[in-house]
Amino acid sequence: MPFLSDILMLLLSLPVMLMALSVHESAHGYAAYRLGDPTARNLGRITLNPIKHFDLFGFLSMLVFHIGWAKPVPINARHFKTPVGTSPSWARQALCPISAWL
């Protein structure tokens, strides 16, 4: 019976994994769009539709090895309004211990 409970748990987690991947990749596209890059928006990748972000090998890897990936959202850094990584050093220094604590 443990085998059946594992299969049931896997089937119940499939929609959750698909939505998590979609939200994650859409957030990447939205962040790039807010920074000035319209590439993801032009390609229709700022969406919660899991089909747009689905990568077969990444999804199978997530099921088998519990680590996986989705199709990466394309960006073009030349469109960014300000260069990435130009946040003030005090902000990076303040966030470093906070993120290490989390």
N, C-alpha and C positions, 0 to 999 in steps of 0.2 A: 503493500500500500504506500510506502514512502515514495515510490516511483510515480504513482498517480498524483500525489500532492505536489511533487516537483514539476510535473507537466502542467498541472493546474496553475501553479504559481508563475510559471513561464508564460502561459497564455494570458494571464491577467496582467503581467508586466509589459507585454508587447505594446499596447497603446500608450502606456506611460513613457516608455523609452522613445517611441516615435514622436510624441509631443515634446519631450525634453530636448531631443535633437533639433526639432523644428524651432522651438523657442530660442535655443542657444544660437543657432545659425542666423535666425532672423535678427537677434540682438546684435550680432556682428555687423550685419548689413545696415541696420538702423544706425549704429554708432558711426560707421563710415559715412553714411548719408548725412548725419548731423555734423560731421567734420568737413563736409563739402564734396564728397565723392558720390556721384549719382550712378555709378556702375551697377551696384546691386539692385537699385530701384529700376534702372533701365532694363535689366535682365529678368525682372520679376522675382527676385530672390528675397525680398522683404515680405515674406508671407509665412503663415503658419501651416501651409499645405505640406505635409510630410513628403509627398512625392517629389517636390522640388529639391529637397535636401537629402533624399535617400541615397545611400551608397551601399550596395549589396554586401561587399566584403567587410565594410566597417560594421554593418549591422550584424552579420553572422559572427564576426569576431566578438561583438558585444554579448551575443547570446552564449557563445562557447567559452570565451576567455574572460568575460566581464570587463573588457576594455574595447572601445570601438570608436568610430568616427562617422561623420556625415560629410557630404560634399562641401568643401570649403566655399565660402562666399567670396567671389572675386572682388578685389578692390584695385584702385589705381591711386597710389599715394600722391601722384602729381596733382590730383584735384583737391587735396586737402587745403583748407583755408590757411592753417598754420602748420608748420612742420610737426610731425609726431615726436614726442619725447622732449618737448620744450616746456614742460611744466616746471614751475619754480623748484629749486632744489629743496627748499624747506618743506614743500608738499611731499616730495618723495621721502624725505627723511622722517616726516611725521607718519606717513603711511606704512613705512617699513616695519616698525615695531608692532603696529596694530595688526597688520596682516600676518606677522609671525606669531602673534598671540592667538589669532583665530585659527 
